[in-house]
Amino acid sequence: MPRPARYEIEIRGRATQRILHPVIDDFEISPTEHGTRLVGEVRDPSHLNGLLAHFTSMNVDVVALRSLDHPGPTPPESPHRSNTPTKGITS
């Protein structure tokens, strides 16, 4: 079973009580310059999908979704920068 993870969800515009109903007790809610920022714990992928489905059904634009527990992906190392010979590449 996946462990809960903290997420930041940013939505466009000011959120109403009706829009925030599924997250009101579990998320920190703060206004931003162009919308509303929600930060809280998501139990598993199904929970996250449910939150996103709710926002979609309410015609709310989700403008950003960030996992706060995991750093972003690291770009793969270019084979041309590596000192290790790579099969099939000649200089």
CORLIN-V769608 format. One record per residue. N is the residue number from 0. RES is the residue in one small letter. SS is DSSP state (H for helix, E for strand, L for the rest). OMEGA is omega in degrees with one decimal (* if undefined). D_LAST is the distance of its C-alpha to the last C-alpha in Angstrom with 2 decimals. Layout:
N/RES/SS/OMEGA/D_LAST ; N/RES/SS/OMEGA/D_LAST
This chain:
0/m/L/-179.9/47.26 ; 1/p/L/177.0/44.97 ; 2/r/L/175.2/45.93 ; 3/p/L/179.5/47.14 ; 4/a/E/177.0/44.73 ; 5/r/E/179.3/45.46 ; 6/y/E/169.4/44.47 ; 7/e/E/177.1/44.89 ; 8/i/E/177.0/45.95 ; 9/e/E/179.6/46.54 ; 10/i/E/-179.1/48.76 ; 11/r/E/175.4/49.77 ; 12/g/L/178.1/53.32 ; 13/r/L/-176.9/56.10 ; 14/a/L/176.8/56.64 ; 15/t/L/177.4/60.14 ; 16/q/H/-179.6/61.85 ; 17/r/H/179.2/61.44 ; 18/i/H/-175.0/57.66 ; 19/l/H/-175.0/57.37 ; 20/h/L/-177.8/59.74 ; 21/p/L/-174.8/57.17 ; 22/v/L/-170.2/55.53 ; 23/i/L/-177.5/58.44 ; 24/d/L/-171.9/59.21 ; 25/d/L/-175.2/55.72 ; 26/f/E/169.9/53.63 ; 27/e/E/-175.3/53.84 ; 28/i/E/179.5/54.36 ; 29/s/E/177.7/53.87 ; 30/p/E/173.2/53.84 ; 31/t/L/-179.4/50.86 ; 32/e/L/-175.1/50.84 ; 33/h/L/-176.3/50.22 ; 34/g/E/-176.7/51.20 ; 35/t/E/179.6/51.71 ; 36/r/E/178.7/49.54 ; 37/l/E/177.5/50.20 ; 38/v/E/179.2/48.94 ; 39/g/E/-176.5/49.93 ; 40/e/E/175.7/49.35 ; 41/v/E/-173.2/48.27 ; 42/r/L/-176.6/49.40 ; 43/d/L/-179.4/46.89 ; 44/p/H/178.7/44.89 ; 45/s/H/177.2/48.15 ; 46/h/H/179.0/49.77 ; 47/l/H/179.0/46.92 ; 48/n/H/177.6/47.10 ; 49/g/H/177.6/50.87 ; 50/l/H/179.9/50.63 ; 51/l/H/177.3/48.23 ; 52/a/H/178.2/50.50 ; 53/h/H/-179.8/53.46 ; 54/f/H/177.6/51.89 ; 55/t/H/-179.4/50.94 ; 56/s/H/178.8/54.50 ; 57/m/L/179.9/55.85 ; 58/n/L/179.4/53.66 ; 59/v/L/176.9/51.89 ; 60/d/L/171.9/48.42 ; 61/v/E/-175.8/46.12 ; 62/v/E/177.6/43.73 ; 63/a/E/176.4/41.87 ; 64/l/E/-176.8/41.53 ; 65/r/E/170.5/39.95 ; 66/s/E/-179.7/39.98 ; 67/l/L/-179.2/41.10 ; 68/d/L/-175.4/40.57 ; 69/h/L/176.2/36.87 ; 70/p/L/178.9/34.13 ; 71/g/L/-179.2/31.95 ; 72/p/L/176.5/28.79 ; 73/t/L/-179.1/25.77 ; 74/p/L/178.7/22.68 ; 75/p/L/179.5/19.94 ; 76/e/L/178.7/17.10 ; 77/s/L/179.5/13.98 ; 78/p/L/-179.3/11.12 ; 79/h/L/178.8/8.91 ; 80/r/L/-175.9/11.68 ; 81/s/L/174.0/12.14 ; 82/n/L/-179.5/11.84 ; 83/t/L/178.5/12.35 ; 84/p/L/178.6/9.84 ; 85/t/L/-178.2/10.29 ; 86/k/L/175.6/11.35 ; 87/g/L/178.7/10.10 ; 88/i/L/178.8/6.75 ; 89/t/L/179.9/3.77 ; 90/s/L/*/0.00
